[in-house]
Amino acid sequence: MGAVGAIFQKELRVEFRNKQTIVTYLLLAFLILTSFRFAFSSFDKTPTAIAAPVLWIPIFFAGMFSMTPIYKREVDESTKEGLLLAPIPHSAVYVGKLLASLLVVFGLELFTLMLFFVFFPFDLPDMAALMTVLVLGTLGFVALGSIISAISSQLSQAGVMLMVLTIPVLLFTVVLSAVSATSEIFGGAGLADVGNEVRFLAVFALVFIATGYLLMDFILEA
């Protein structure tokens, strides 16, 4: 746990020192929501069915962009060798980076959620159910994104490869389930009504968190 904490603190210091990921995420989320607000100018006549995709598109794509530098910067700054030589298990590197990424993405998602309700003043849905779906959906795509980020970190076009490998998988799993559940929640459903989607998102997140933990030794040394 000491190694995990050290990696976690290092990642947060890097994120808040250069602010590149945070600024990019905020700007991309703002631009996407602004574009949708102008696209749905006749908002009063628009059904709440648009709420789920409009909310998840900036979260998903901005979140994916934030995954790229997690391991790529270790290669670019020649610090990967130091991590490999450090007397810590490589799984601790994965867990520390994953926790830091989750903390940053969760914080930025709160900003996106507040901005969403400013631009699209829907009636507040069941917030406990909505936050459950957001948290589990984010766990899923960050866990898978972290694994792919580590695999593609040696490539010059790591960001492109991350998108190519993760988007087809996530669109038909995490995103589809999360958007479906979010749409029902904005339609008045509660947590019990979206139980199938919630269970799927939880299992997906657990599977890929465990996969990254077990395979990180092989991935980092490849």
C-alpha positions in Angstrom: 0.0 0.0 0.0 3.0 2.3 0.6 4.0 1.9 -3.0 0.5 2.5 -4.3 0.3 5.6 -2.2 3.6 6.9 -3.6 2.5 6.3 -7.2 -0.9 7.9 -6.5 0.7 11.0 -5.0 3.2 11.3 -7.9 0.5 11.1 -10.5 -1.6 13.7 -8.8 1.4 16.1 -8.5 2.2 15.6 -12.2 -1.5 16.2 -13.2 -1.8 19.4 -11.1 1.6 20.7 -11.9 1.2 20.8 -15.7 -2.6 20.9 -15.8 -2.5 19.7 -19.4 -5.0 16.9 -19.0 -7.3 18.9 -16.8 -7.4 21.9 -19.1 -7.9 19.7 -22.2 -10.7 17.8 -20.5 -12.5 20.9 -19.3 -12.2 22.6 -22.7 -13.4 19.6 -24.6 -16.3 19.0 -22.3 -17.3 22.7 -22.5 -17.1 22.7 -26.3 -19.1 19.5 -26.7 -21.9 20.7 -24.4 -21.9 24.1 -26.0 -22.3 22.5 -29.4 -25.2 20.4 -28.3 -26.9 23.3 -26.6 -26.9 25.2 -29.9 -27.9 22.1 -31.9 -30.9 21.6 -29.6 -32.0 25.3 -29.7 -35.6 24.2 -29.5 -34.9 22.7 -26.1 -38.4 23.1 -24.7 -39.8 20.8 -27.3 -36.9 18.2 -27.0 -37.7 15.0 -25.1 -35.5 14.0 -22.2 -34.2 11.1 -24.3 -31.4 13.4 -25.4 -30.1 13.9 -21.9 -28.2 10.6 -21.6 -26.2 10.8 -24.9 -25.5 14.5 -24.4 -24.2 13.9 -20.9 -22.1 10.8 -21.7 -20.5 12.0 -25.0 -18.3 14.6 -23.3 -17.6 12.4 -20.3 -16.5 9.4 -22.5 -14.4 11.2 -25.2 -12.8 13.7 -22.8 -12.1 10.8 -20.4 -10.5 8.8 -23.2 -8.2 11.7 -24.1 -7.2 11.9 -20.4 -6.1 8.3 -20.5 -3.4 8.8 -23.2 -0.6 10.4 -21.1 -0.9 8.1 -18.1 1.9 5.8 -19.3 3.0 7.6 -22.4 4.7 10.4 -20.3 6.8 7.7 -18.5 8.2 6.7 -21.9 8.6 10.3 -23.2 10.4 11.5 -20.0 12.5 8.3 -19.7 11.1 7.5 -16.2 9.7 4.1 -17.2 13.0 2.4 -16.5 13.0 3.9 -13.0 9.6 2.4 -12.3 10.6 -1.0 -13.6 13.8 -1.0 -11.4 12.0 0.3 -8.3 11.7 -2.4 -5.6 7.9 -2.4 -5.9 5.4 -4.8 -7.6 4.3 -3.6 -11.0 0.7 -4.1 -10.0 1.2 -1.3 -7.5 2.1 1.0 -10.4 -1.2 0.1 -12.1 -3.3 0.5 -9.0 -1.7 3.9 -8.1 -2.1 5.3 -11.6 -5.6 3.9 -11.8 -6.7 5.6 -8.5 -5.1 8.9 -9.5 -6.8 8.8 -12.9 -10.2 8.0 -11.3 -9.9 10.8 -8.8 -9.1 13.3 -11.5 -11.8 12.1 -13.9 -14.4 12.0 -11.1 -13.6 15.6 -10.2 -13.9 16.7 -13.8 -17.1 14.7 -14.3 -18.7 16.7 -11.5 -17.8 19.9 -13.4 -19.3 18.4 -16.6 -22.4 17.4 -14.7 -22.9 20.9 -13.3 -22.3 22.4 -16.7 -24.8 20.0 -18.2 -27.6 21.1 -15.9 -26.7 24.8 -16.6 -27.0 24.3 -20.3 -29.9 21.8 -20.2 -32.1 22.7 -17.2 -33.9 19.3 -16.9 -35.7 18.4 -13.7 -33.3 16.7 -11.4 -33.6 12.9 -11.7 -32.8 10.4 -9.0 -29.3 11.6 -8.2 -28.3 8.5 -6.3 -29.1 6.4 -9.3 -27.4 8.8 -11.7 -24.2 9.0 -9.6 -24.1 5.2 -9.3 -24.3 4.8 -13.1 -21.7 7.5 -13.6 -19.3 6.0 -11.1 -19.5 2.5 -12.3 -19.4 3.5 -16.0 -16.3 5.6 -15.3 -14.6 2.8 -13.4 -15.2 0.5 -16.4 -13.7 2.8 -19.1 -10.9 4.1 -17.0 -9.9 0.5 -16.0 -9.8 -0.6 -19.6 -8.3 2.7 -20.8 -5.5 2.3 -18.4 -4.6 -1.2 -19.7 -4.6 0.0 -23.3 -2.7 3.1 -22.4 0.1 0.9 -20.9 0.1 -1.4 -23.9 0.3 1.4 -26.5 2.7 3.7 -24.5 5.7 2.7 -26.6 4.0 3.7 -29.8 4.5 7.2 -31.3 0.8 7.5 -32.0 -0.3 6.2 -28.6 -3.4 8.4 -28.5 -4.7 7.2 -31.8 -4.1 3.5 -30.9 -5.8 4.0 -27.6 -9.0 5.3 -29.4 -8.8 2.5 -32.0 -8.6 -0.3 -29.5 -10.9 1.0 -26.8 -13.8 2.8 -28.5 -15.2 -0.3 -30.4 -15.2 -2.3 -27.1 -16.6 0.4 -24.9 -19.3 1.7 -27.2 -21.1 -1.7 -27.2 -20.5 -2.4 -23.5 -20.0 0.4 -21.0 -21.4 3.3 -23.1 -24.5 1.4 -24.4 -25.4 0.2 -20.9 -24.6 3.6 -19.2 -26.6 5.6 -21.8 -29.5 3.2 -21.5 -29.6 3.4 -17.7 -29.1 7.2 -17.7 -31.9 7.6 -20.2 -34.3 5.6 -18.0 -33.2 7.6 -14.9 -34.0 10.9 -16.6 -37.3 9.4 -17.5 -38.1 8.9 -13.9 -36.6 5.5 -13.1 -34.8 4.7 -9.9 -31.8 2.6 -9.0 -33.9 -0.6 -8.8 -35.3 -0.1 -12.3 -31.8 -0.1 -13.9 -30.5 -3.0 -11.8 -29.4 -5.0 -14.9 -27.3 -2.2 -16.3 -25.8 -1.4 -12.9 -24.8 -5.0 -12.4 -23.3 -5.2 -15.9 -21.2 -2.0 -15.3 -20.0 -3.3 -12.0 -18.9 -6.7 -13.3 -17.2 -5.0 -16.3 -15.3 -2.7 -14.1 -14.2 -5.5 -11.7 -13.1 -7.8 -14.6 -10.8 -5.1 -16.1 -9.5 -3.9 -12.8 -8.5 -7.5 -12.0 -7.1 -8.0 -15.5 -4.9 -4.9 -15.2 -3.7 -5.9 -11.8 -2.8 -9.5 -12.9 -1.2 -8.6 -16.2 0.6 -5.4 -15.5 3.9 -7.2 -14.9 3.9 -8.6 -18.4 2.6 -5.3 -20.0 5.2 -3.0 -18.5 8.1 -5.4 -19.3 7.0 -5.9 -22.9 
